[in-house]
């Protein structure tokens, strides 16, 4: 059986393209590129949902708490050899009213649930936490700020240090996308990956994953 890698994230894992309002194709999304880099012995499973949070229920849209969907997601793909979690961008929305430290605690709940789920095929849970690319401060001058609210860029910059602490405490692997991606976020909403960003993230992840799986 191939090694199963579940990529659990939000719109940047789904592959949303801000320039077109659609989705990057299979030659552009980081998940699909990761599959190409890793080869036929791996199965990279896309589990990206636009708007998904770590554990917070959105008062406007249903079904966006990552915590609520994690169990059926993991069990549907078992045995899981690696779970990649890249979440937190949506948690910075003003309507949730949470700090980077609280977002990290939401991530901790998510990790704990994953570790307790019987999806690992008898192996030790293998989880990679990835801090998402920071939201650019110029997002506040775009239409997306009307629903995201204030303070999102500042909160996103605070996630890396908090996520690294959670990874160490929970025995997870850790990477910061900001150290793998040199391409800036798009200039439409300043928070979604560009095509170059997808490619750089996939390349950085591939090199790391081959050493942990």
LUMVO-550476 format. One record per residue: residue in one letter; y, z, x of N, C-alpha, C in turn. Coordinates in Angstrom, 3 decimals. Atoms other than C-alpha are relative to their C-alpha. Layout:
BEGIN
{a {Y Z X} {Y Z X} {Y Z X}}
...
END
This chain:
BEGIN
{x {-1.195 0.000 0.837} {0.000 0.000 0.000} {1.253 0.000 0.877}}
{x {-1.251 0.023 -0.735} {3.525 -0.693 1.158} {0.685 1.366 -0.058}}
{x {-0.816 -1.205 0.012} {5.919 2.119 2.032} {1.087 -0.144 -1.061}}
{x {-0.970 0.063 1.095} {8.044 2.872 -1.039} {1.280 0.743 0.378}}
{x {-1.310 -0.590 -0.289} {11.756 3.488 -0.392} {0.853 -0.119 -1.253}}
{x {-0.823 -0.024 1.213} {13.781 4.522 -3.454} {1.458 0.223 0.400}}
{x {-1.438 -0.077 -0.297} {17.533 3.885 -3.162} {0.712 0.475 -1.259}}
{x {-0.544 -0.647 1.193} {19.183 6.264 -5.625} {1.510 0.152 0.168}}
{x {-1.441 -0.019 -0.182} {22.889 5.679 -6.076} {0.771 -0.442 -1.224}}
{x {-0.901 0.405 1.078} {25.789 4.401 -8.131} {0.270 -1.498 0.075}}
{x {-0.312 1.434 0.042} {27.596 1.054 -8.420} {-0.093 -0.668 1.358}}
{x {0.130 0.601 -1.326} {27.576 0.536 -4.656} {-1.457 -0.223 0.382}}
{x {1.422 0.286 -0.175} {23.784 0.696 -4.766} {-0.449 -1.084 -0.967}}
{x {0.272 1.074 0.956} {23.661 -1.477 -7.874} {0.523 -1.336 0.520}}
{x {-0.542 1.224 -0.581} {25.811 -3.992 -5.997} {1.202 -0.565 -0.723}}
{x {-1.183 0.473 0.717} {28.996 -4.165 -8.041} {0.986 -0.668 0.962}}
{x {-0.984 0.745 -0.787} {31.469 -6.740 -6.710} {1.346 0.075 -0.704}}
{x {-1.298 -0.207 0.648} {35.052 -5.749 -7.485} {0.799 -1.292 -0.099}}
{x {-0.764 1.246 0.015} {36.409 -9.204 -6.656} {-0.358 -0.885 -1.190}}
{x {0.440 0.852 1.108} {34.354 -10.896 -9.394} {-0.252 0.773 -1.286}}
{x {0.370 -0.793 1.167} {33.573 -8.015 -11.728} {-1.473 -0.119 -0.335}}
{x {1.431 0.173 0.203} {29.914 -9.017 -11.423} {-0.792 0.778 1.032}}
{x {0.916 -0.671 -0.929} {27.092 -8.159 -9.070} {-0.269 -0.913 1.194}}
{x {0.405 0.771 -1.167} {26.427 -9.265 -5.517} {-1.438 -0.476 -0.199}}
{x {1.341 0.527 0.190} {23.327 -11.442 -5.361} {-0.989 0.590 1.004}}
{x {1.077 -0.590 -0.800} {20.029 -10.752 -3.623} {0.132 -0.290 1.495}}
{x {-0.247 0.268 -1.414} {21.258 -12.237 -0.350} {1.148 0.836 0.547}}
{x {-1.208 -0.728 -0.383} {24.229 -9.847 -0.283} {-0.104 1.511 -0.159}}
{x {0.071 -1.433 0.263} {23.258 -6.428 -1.663} {-0.677 0.728 1.151}}
{x {0.565 -0.723 -1.145} {22.507 -3.776 0.945} {-1.463 0.346 -0.198}}
{x {1.393 -0.328 0.282} {19.271 -2.833 -0.759} {-0.919 -1.185 0.300}}
{x {0.810 1.204 -0.238} {17.945 -6.398 -0.635} {0.003 -0.369 1.480}}
{x {-0.072 0.265 -1.434} {19.153 -6.868 2.925} {-0.872 0.993 0.778}}
{x {0.853 -1.004 -0.628} {17.410 -3.633 3.878} {-1.467 -0.415 -0.094}}
{x {1.365 0.497 0.167} {14.186 -5.068 2.474} {-0.312 -1.084 1.028}}
{x {0.198 1.079 -0.973} {14.620 -8.136 4.670} {-0.139 0.550 1.415}}
{x {0.047 -0.586 -1.336} {15.286 -6.055 7.769} {-1.310 0.740 0.252}}
{x {1.179 -0.836 -0.196} {12.302 -3.758 7.218} {-1.296 -0.795 -0.048}}
{x {1.169 0.864 0.017} {9.808 -6.473 6.371} {-1.006 0.306 -1.094}}
{x {0.971 0.007 1.087} {6.713 -6.871 4.249} {-0.802 1.281 -0.149}}
{x {0.739 -1.260 0.121} {5.241 -3.435 4.946} {0.753 1.042 -0.813}}
{x {-0.843 -0.919 0.760} {8.025 -1.840 2.906} {0.357 -0.607 -1.351}}
{x {-0.500 0.413 1.311} {9.083 -1.990 -0.746} {1.263 0.807 -0.285}}
{x {-1.283 -0.665 0.245} {12.775 -1.190 -1.236} {0.318 -0.118 -1.480}}
{x {-0.165 -0.061 1.454} {13.413 -0.110 -4.828} {1.440 0.354 -0.340}}
{x {-1.399 -0.195 0.377} {16.933 -0.469 -6.249} {0.097 0.902 -1.224}}
{x {-0.245 -0.918 1.119} {17.948 2.466 -8.444} {1.476 0.393 0.012}}
{x {-1.435 -0.227 0.038} {21.721 2.083 -8.647} {0.534 -0.131 -1.415}}
{x {-0.596 0.011 1.343} {23.692 2.886 -11.816} {1.492 0.258 0.124}}
{x {-1.449 -0.166 -0.066} {27.429 2.388 -12.123} {0.434 1.261 -0.730}}
{x {-0.500 -1.229 0.605} {29.201 5.670 -12.800} {-0.852 1.223 0.237}}
{x {0.905 -1.146 -0.182} {26.279 7.889 -11.751} {0.642 1.074 0.877}}
{x {-0.443 -1.169 -0.762} {27.157 11.378 -10.490} {-1.218 0.715 0.578}}
{x {1.111 -0.801 -0.503} {25.080 13.913 -8.613} {-0.658 0.775 -1.137}}
{x {0.590 -0.831 1.064} {24.632 16.306 -11.543} {0.928 0.205 -1.190}}
{x {-0.996 -0.282 1.034} {27.737 16.184 -13.740} {-0.122 -0.955 -1.179}}
{x {0.019 0.810 1.209} {27.614 14.978 -17.340} {1.394 -0.559 -0.254}}
{x {-1.277 0.650 0.260} {30.361 12.471 -18.028} {0.342 0.137 -1.481}}
{x {-0.359 -0.166 1.409} {32.251 13.285 -21.246} {0.282 -1.311 -0.715}}
{x {-0.329 1.292 0.597} {32.976 9.583 -21.806} {-1.227 -0.894 -0.137}}
{x {1.167 0.891 -0.013} {29.723 7.807 -20.912} {-1.283 0.823 0.108}}
{x {1.258 -0.743 0.008} {26.155 8.956 -21.521} {-0.917 -0.423 1.144}}
{x {1.093 0.324 -0.911} {23.241 9.111 -19.110} {0.376 -0.177 1.455}}
{x {-0.468 0.251 -1.357} {25.209 9.257 -15.857} {-0.278 1.142 0.978}}
{x {0.369 -1.085 -0.909} {23.984 12.552 -14.428} {-1.234 -0.394 0.800}}
{x {1.137 0.344 -0.841} {21.766 11.740 -11.480} {-1.126 0.994 -0.104}}
{x {1.003 -1.051 0.105} {19.970 15.035 -11.939} {-0.939 -0.251 -1.178}}
{x {0.786 0.175 1.214} {18.773 14.145 -15.446} {-1.001 -1.152 0.121}}
{x {0.858 1.187 -0.077} {17.255 10.786 -14.491} {-0.945 0.026 1.200}}
{x {0.722 0.050 -1.261} {15.782 11.703 -11.122} {-1.514 0.116 -0.167}}
{x {1.444 -0.206 0.142} {12.364 12.966 -12.253} {-0.724 -1.263 -0.476}}
{x {0.720 1.205 0.426} {11.321 9.906 -14.296} {0.134 -1.152 0.988}}
{x {-0.189 1.052 -1.001} {12.782 7.636 -11.624} {-1.021 0.138 1.125}}
{x {0.920 -0.210 -1.110} {10.738 9.173 -8.824} {-1.456 -0.160 -0.423}}
{x {1.389 0.087 0.446} {7.566 9.439 -10.857} {-0.395 -1.438 -0.314}}
{x {0.326 1.400 0.298} {7.790 5.787 -11.892} {-0.271 -0.799 1.263}}
{x {0.184 0.722 -1.260} {7.781 4.776 -8.226} {-0.977 0.688 0.945}}
{x {0.870 -0.743 -0.918} {5.279 7.275 -6.814} {-1.201 -0.847 0.415}}
{x {-0.454 -0.970 -0.996} {4.047 7.573 -4.166} {1.276 -0.458 0.711}}
{x {-1.275 0.286 -0.666} {7.532 7.748 -2.642} {-0.111 0.425 1.465}}
{x {0.034 -0.301 -1.433} {7.723 7.570 1.140} {1.362 0.406 0.536}}
{x {-1.359 -0.376 -0.393} {11.504 7.884 1.414} {0.925 -0.151 -1.198}}
{x {-1.045 0.045 1.021} {14.281 8.712 -1.042} {1.348 -0.014 0.713}}
{x {-1.359 0.080 -0.527} {17.782 7.583 -0.064} {0.952 0.348 -1.125}}
{x {-1.002 -0.392 0.998} {20.555 9.335 -1.987} {1.381 -0.317 0.549}}
{x {-1.395 0.288 -0.354} {24.062 7.869 -1.788} {0.841 0.127 -1.265}}
{x {-0.780 -0.328 1.188} {26.180 9.513 -4.477} {1.200 0.865 0.386}}
{x {-1.146 -0.874 -0.222} {29.464 11.390 -4.800} {1.331 -0.639 -0.321}}
{x {-1.266 0.686 0.277} {32.124 8.737 -5.349} {0.483 0.289 -1.409}}
{x {-0.400 -0.236 1.387} {32.118 9.178 -9.123} {0.302 1.468 -0.283}}
{x {-0.243 -1.433 0.175} {32.056 12.965 -8.807} {1.442 0.385 0.315}}
{x {-1.386 -0.309 -0.361} {35.580 12.792 -7.374} {0.972 -0.231 -1.149}}
{x {-0.898 0.281 1.123} {36.989 11.707 -10.753} {0.709 1.272 -0.473}}
{x {-0.830 -1.151 0.379} {39.772 13.973 -11.940} {-0.581 0.741 -1.192}}
{x {0.488 -0.653 1.224} {38.041 14.663 -15.276} {-1.126 0.997 0.266}}
{x {1.036 -0.973 -0.325} {35.225 16.550 -13.522} {0.583 1.270 0.605}}
{x {-0.688 -1.174 -0.514} {37.637 18.889 -11.776} {-0.764 0.774 1.060}}
{x {0.798 -0.689 -1.016} {35.372 19.647 -8.812} {0.460 -0.369 1.409}}
{x {-0.384 0.177 -1.393} {36.017 20.014 -5.089} {-1.133 -0.668 0.778}}
{x {1.089 0.533 -0.830} {34.059 18.361 -2.242} {-1.145 0.991 0.171}}
{x {1.050 -1.003 -0.152} {32.174 21.631 -1.780} {-0.868 0.094 -1.251}}
{x {0.761 -0.050 1.254} {31.169 21.670 -5.453} {-0.829 -1.269 -0.193}}
{x {0.771 1.242 0.055} {30.098 18.016 -5.281} {-1.234 0.128 0.875}}
{x {1.130 -0.221 -0.904} {27.906 18.974 -2.339} {-1.044 0.924 -0.621}}
{x {0.953 -0.872 0.692} {26.351 21.751 -4.417} {-0.758 -0.777 -1.075}}
{x {0.694 0.887 0.934} {25.582 19.110 -7.045} {-1.066 -0.811 0.713}}
{x {0.970 0.723 -0.819} {23.878 17.108 -4.326} {-1.183 0.904 0.354}}
{x {1.065 -0.945 -0.343} {21.915 20.215 -3.332} {-0.975 0.162 -1.164}}
{x {0.866 -0.088 1.183} {20.590 20.544 -6.887} {-0.888 -1.233 -0.105}}
{x {0.734 1.260 0.071} {19.553 16.899 -6.790} {-1.124 -0.026 1.031}}
{x {0.999 -0.034 -1.063} {17.738 17.316 -3.484} {-1.126 0.971 -0.356}}
{x {1.013 -0.996 0.358} {15.957 20.459 -4.689} {-0.948 -0.537 -1.078}}
{x {0.851 0.568 1.056} {14.720 18.629 -7.774} {-0.923 -1.060 0.575}}
{x {0.833 1.026 -0.625} {13.483 15.714 -5.684} {-1.127 0.626 0.808}}
{x {1.015 -0.649 -0.838} {11.663 18.041 -3.304} {-1.097 0.661 -0.827}}
{x {0.988 -0.670 0.855} {9.913 19.788 -6.199} {-0.760 -0.967 -0.898}}
{x {0.678 1.003 0.827} {8.828 16.553 -7.889} {-1.255 -0.498 0.704}}
{x {1.294 0.355 -0.584} {5.180 15.613 -7.333} {-0.134 -1.522 0.095}}
{x {-0.022 1.463 -0.118} {5.889 12.048 -6.267} {-0.290 -0.472 1.417}}
{x {0.024 0.295 -1.431} {5.252 12.216 -2.515} {-1.386 -0.353 0.539}}
{x {1.326 0.407 -0.433} {1.576 11.298 -2.422} {-0.660 0.973 0.945}}
{x {0.601 -1.020 -0.848} {0.597 14.572 -0.813} {0.707 0.213 1.317}}
{x {-0.761 -0.134 -1.240} {3.111 14.152 1.997} {1.225 0.895 -0.202}}
{x {-1.216 -0.789 0.055} {6.162 16.253 2.819} {1.144 -0.852 -0.554}}
{x {-1.153 0.768 0.496} {9.306 15.174 0.876} {0.840 -0.536 1.155}}
{x {-0.739 0.690 -1.050} {11.272 12.687 2.956} {1.278 -0.573 -0.620}}
{x {-1.253 0.340 0.681} {14.926 12.429 1.910} {1.093 -0.277 1.026}}
{x {-1.150 0.372 -0.825} {17.883 10.685 3.540} {1.258 0.075 -0.851}}
{x {-1.298 -0.112 0.671} {21.352 11.760 2.376} {0.999 -0.881 0.733}}
{x {-1.027 0.875 -0.573} {24.065 9.161 2.928} {1.334 0.300 -0.675}}
{x {-1.349 -0.154 0.541} {27.734 10.004 2.497} {0.569 -1.383 -0.275}}
{x {-0.543 1.331 0.300} {29.332 7.018 0.712} {1.297 -0.290 0.751}}
{x {-1.262 0.378 -0.632} {32.212 5.075 2.199} {1.164 0.637 -0.759}}
{x {-1.148 -0.662 0.610} {35.495 6.862 1.568} {0.779 -0.938 -0.910}}
{x {-0.918 0.734 0.870} {37.743 5.761 -1.268} {1.320 -0.188 0.742}}
{x {-1.275 0.263 -0.654} {40.849 4.102 0.113} {1.149 0.603 -0.789}}
{x {-1.106 -0.647 0.715} {44.108 5.920 -0.723} {0.784 -0.941 -0.903}}
{x {-0.750 0.950 0.821} {45.582 2.734 -2.188} {-0.625 -0.227 -1.374}}
{x {0.598 0.126 1.330} {43.196 3.009 -5.156} {0.975 0.490 -1.074}}
{x {-0.893 -0.621 0.979} {45.919 5.078 -6.838} {0.998 -0.987 -0.575}}
{x {-0.932 1.022 0.473} {48.056 1.940 -7.214} {-0.701 -1.096 -0.789}}
{x {0.756 1.008 0.737} {45.316 0.011 -9.049} {-0.316 0.501 -1.408}}
{x {0.339 -0.367 1.384} {44.170 -0.034 -12.664} {-1.103 1.047 -0.076}}
{x {1.117 -0.944 0.040} {41.081 1.990 -11.771} {0.483 1.448 0.030}}
{x {-0.545 -1.359 -0.063} {43.318 5.004 -11.145} {0.255 0.570 -1.398}}
{x {-0.248 -0.468 1.365} {43.965 5.173 -14.895} {-1.179 0.819 -0.535}}
{x {1.168 -0.747 0.450} {40.409 6.420 -15.411} {-0.560 0.920 1.092}}
{x {0.472 -0.873 -1.083} {39.538 7.831 -11.982} {0.862 1.253 0.105}}
{x {-0.915 -1.120 -0.115} {42.624 10.037 -11.942} {0.472 0.205 1.434}}
{x {-0.596 -0.287 -1.303} {44.377 11.641 -8.993} {-0.967 0.759 0.918}}
{x {0.709 -0.820 -0.979} {42.971 13.114 -5.783} {-1.351 -0.502 0.448}}
{x {1.351 0.479 -0.303} {39.844 10.965 -5.512} {-0.187 -0.349 1.473}}
{x {0.120 0.384 -1.405} {40.527 9.584 -2.044} {-0.103 1.226 0.888}}
{x {0.015 -1.226 -0.800} {41.215 13.030 -0.641} {-1.352 0.709 -0.123}}
{x {1.301 -0.637 0.197} {38.026 14.437 -2.169} {-1.101 -0.758 0.730}}
{x {1.059 0.781 -0.640} {35.914 11.570 -0.876} {-0.018 0.213 1.507}}
{x {-0.056 -0.246 -1.446} {37.122 12.218 2.672} {-0.593 1.365 0.367}}
{x {0.552 -1.322 -0.261} {35.899 15.793 2.339} {-1.502 0.094 -0.181}}
{x {1.428 -0.075 0.299} {32.323 14.876 1.425} {-0.876 0.051 1.248}}
{x {0.883 0.137 -1.161} {30.937 14.060 4.881} {-0.379 1.351 0.606}}
{x {0.298 -1.291 -0.633} {31.247 17.527 6.379} {-0.837 0.883 -0.917}}
{x {0.762 -0.804 0.952} {29.909 19.164 3.220} {-1.427 -0.522 -0.156}}
{x {1.334 0.592 0.146} {26.989 16.740 2.871} {-0.865 0.278 1.226}}
{x {0.769 -0.271 -1.211} {25.964 17.259 6.471} {-0.555 1.424 -0.013}}
{x {0.468 -1.380 0.122} {25.726 20.996 5.833} {-1.176 0.107 -0.965}}
{x {1.081 -0.022 0.989} {23.565 20.421 2.755} {-1.263 -0.617 0.590}}
{x {1.158 0.658 -0.599} {21.284 18.047 4.674} {-0.729 0.948 0.950}}
{x {0.613 -0.940 -0.942} {20.704 20.651 7.382} {-0.676 1.145 -0.741}}
{x {0.548 -1.135 0.739} {20.143 23.438 4.888} {-1.273 -0.361 -0.763}}
{x {1.124 0.420 0.835} {17.673 21.406 2.826} {-1.070 -0.765 0.776}}
{x {1.003 0.688 -0.805} {15.781 19.799 5.707} {-0.058 -1.495 -0.235}}
{x {-0.073 1.438 0.250} {16.955 16.262 4.972} {0.588 -0.745 1.194}}
{x {-0.681 0.863 -0.951} {17.944 13.377 7.192} {1.421 -0.246 -0.508}}
{x {-1.399 0.186 0.408} {21.653 12.566 7.183} {0.651 -1.152 0.758}}
{x {-0.841 1.049 -0.577} {23.921 9.570 7.787} {1.314 -0.056 -0.768}}
{x {-1.316 0.195 0.599} {27.599 8.927 7.122} {0.295 -1.499 -0.013}}
{x {-0.256 1.440 0.095} {28.254 5.404 5.823} {1.287 -0.389 0.697}}
{x {-1.270 0.308 -0.654} {31.759 5.620 7.260} {-0.165 -0.270 1.492}}
{x {0.264 0.256 -1.412} {30.209 5.544 10.733} {-0.827 -1.260 0.209}}
{x {0.776 1.239 -0.092} {28.086 2.482 9.953} {0.796 -1.211 -0.451}}
{x {-0.756 1.101 0.601} {30.633 0.400 8.045} {1.384 -0.069 0.632}}
{x {-1.337 0.201 -0.559} {33.641 -0.978 9.898} {0.886 -0.783 -0.962}}
{x {-0.765 0.750 0.990} {34.676 -3.265 7.025} {0.677 0.960 -0.966}}
{x {-0.726 -0.827 0.951} {37.325 -1.740 4.788} {-0.481 -0.266 -1.425}}
{x {0.328 0.276 1.402} {36.691 -1.318 1.037} {0.834 -1.167 -0.518}}
{x {-0.727 1.133 0.574} {37.819 -4.218 -1.129} {1.435 0.391 -0.365}}
{x {-1.404 -0.262 0.326} {41.497 -4.553 -2.042} {0.293 -0.186 -1.484}}
{x {-0.173 0.012 1.456} {40.922 -4.641 -5.791} {0.032 1.434 -0.519}}
{x {0.029 -1.403 0.434} {39.920 -1.006 -6.354} {-0.138 0.980 1.166}}
{x {0.035 -0.820 -1.224} {39.523 0.269 -2.757} {-1.123 1.043 0.003}}
{x {1.120 -0.941 -0.017} {36.209 1.968 -3.468} {-1.368 -0.664 -0.024}}
{x {1.299 0.673 -0.021} {33.492 -0.657 -3.701} {-0.164 -0.804 1.283}}
{x {0.307 0.711 -1.233} {31.782 -2.211 -0.718} {0.280 -1.491 -0.128}}
{x {-0.114 1.456 -0.083} {32.622 -5.743 0.324} {-1.358 -0.564 0.429}}
{x {1.236 0.615 -0.480} {29.920 -8.234 1.255} {-0.281 0.415 1.443}}
{x {0.177 -0.440 -1.393} {30.496 -7.338 4.907} {-0.467 1.446 0.057}}
{x {0.404 -1.397 0.046} {30.189 -3.662 4.049} {-1.464 0.168 -0.351}}
{x {1.421 -0.040 0.359} {26.826 -4.241 2.388} {-0.868 -0.352 1.197}}
{x {0.781 0.413 -1.157} {25.565 -6.047 5.469} {-0.026 1.047 1.092}}
{x {-0.075 -1.014 -1.054} {26.745 -3.375 7.867} {-0.789 1.250 -0.374}}
{x {0.757 -1.165 0.448} {25.260 -0.572 5.780} {-1.498 -0.255 0.123}}
{x {1.423 0.328 -0.077} {21.886 -2.330 5.561} {-0.499 0.025 1.434}}
{x {0.417 0.044 -1.403} {21.751 -2.913 9.305} {-0.090 1.405 0.589}}
{x {0.014 -1.363 -0.511} {22.639 0.689 10.108} {-1.154 0.817 -0.552}}
{x {1.097 -0.735 0.616} {20.115 2.074 7.664} {-1.355 -0.445 0.540}}
{x {1.291 0.523 -0.448} {17.300 -0.190 8.847} {-0.404 0.607 1.335}}
{x {0.298 -0.555 -1.321} {17.526 1.016 12.421} {-0.411 1.459 -0.087}}
{x {0.280 -1.431 0.138} {17.511 4.642 11.339} {-1.340 0.232 -0.715}}
{x {1.190 -0.207 0.834} {14.751 4.337 8.736} {-1.288 -0.240 0.783}}
{x {1.207 0.290 -0.775} {12.260 2.825 11.156} {-0.415 1.159 0.894}}
{x {0.328 -1.166 -0.808} {12.440 6.073 13.083} {-0.433 1.212 -0.788}}
{x {0.316 -1.190 0.808} {11.758 8.406 10.160} {-1.099 -0.242 -1.028}}
{x {1.006 0.295 1.018} {9.074 6.685 8.103} {-1.221 -0.657 0.638}}
END
